[in-house]
Amino acid sequence: MISTHILDTAVGRPAAGIAVSLYRGDELVSKGQTDGDGRIGDMSEGQSLGPGEYRLVFDVRRPFFQQVEVTIALSDPDSHYHVPLLLSPYSCVIYRGS
């Protein structure tokens, strides 16, 4: 399972309503939108994701950043991979959360 959480550090609140897409190669696996707490609890939508590389595309549409993308490698498809994004007007940080 892949989950995500977006925090807008410029205003100190979760970023609600952000579209996030999950790809394996060029194939769209799923697409969601962050809830009022800035979260998407399961980007895989209950699908079993095999090991391999997956790409998260955050459609942030801010004055400087339009999209933020990250490619992650899943080695254990039974694990939970949490990928938070900290976003501010001119910087961003992505990390593996818990």
N, C-alpha and C positions, 0 to 999 in steps of 0.2 A: 504494500500500500504506500502511496505517496500522498502526503498532505502538505499544505502550505499556509502561511500566515504572513500578511503584509502589514507593516507598521509605518505610518507616515511620521517620521521623526521631526519634521518641521512643525507639525502641530501637536505632536505627542499623543496621537490617536491611531487606532486601526484604520486601514485604508479599505473602506467598503466599496463594493460595486466595481472592482477591478476584474477584467476578463483575464483568465489564465488558461492556456492551452497546453496539453501534454502530447508530445510526439515521440514516436519511435522511428528514427530515420525521417522520411518525409511523410509517414503515415500518421494522421491525426488519431490519437487514442481516445482523448476526451477533451471537453471544454467546459469550464465552469466560471463562476463569478464569486468573488469574495462576499461573505455575508456581512452583517453589521459589525461583527467583531474582527473583520479582515481575514477570515479563515475560509479555507475549503478543506473539509475533513477527509475527503477521499477522492483524489484526482483520478484514481483508477476505476471509480464507479463500481467497485466490487469485482472487477475483472482480475483474473490472475495474471500478473505481469511477470514474464519470464526474465531471466538475467539478461543484461545487456545495457546499452546506452539509451537514455531517454532525455528529451529536451523539454524544459519548461519555458514557455514564452509568456511573460507578464506584459500585458498591454496597458502600461501605466498612463500614457498620454499626459505627461507633465510638460511644462514649458521647455525643459532641456531634454529629458529622457522621454522617448516615445514608447520604446519597448526595451525590456531587459530579458535576456535569454541566458539560460544556464543548461549545460549538458551534464547529467549525472550518470554514474555507473551503478547499476543494481547487481550486486553479487549474490544476494540471498533474497529470492522473491518472496519469502515468508516474513521478512523483516519489515518494520515500519520505517519509512524514510520521510522525515519531516524537513522541509526546505523553506525556512523563513527568508523574507526579504525585508530589509530595513531601507527605507527610501527617504531621501531628502532632495531639495531642489537640484543640487549639483553633485550628489554622491549616492552610492547604494552599496549595500553589503548583503551577500547571500552566504548562508552557512548551513551546515547540517545540524538541525536541532534534535530535540529528544521528544 
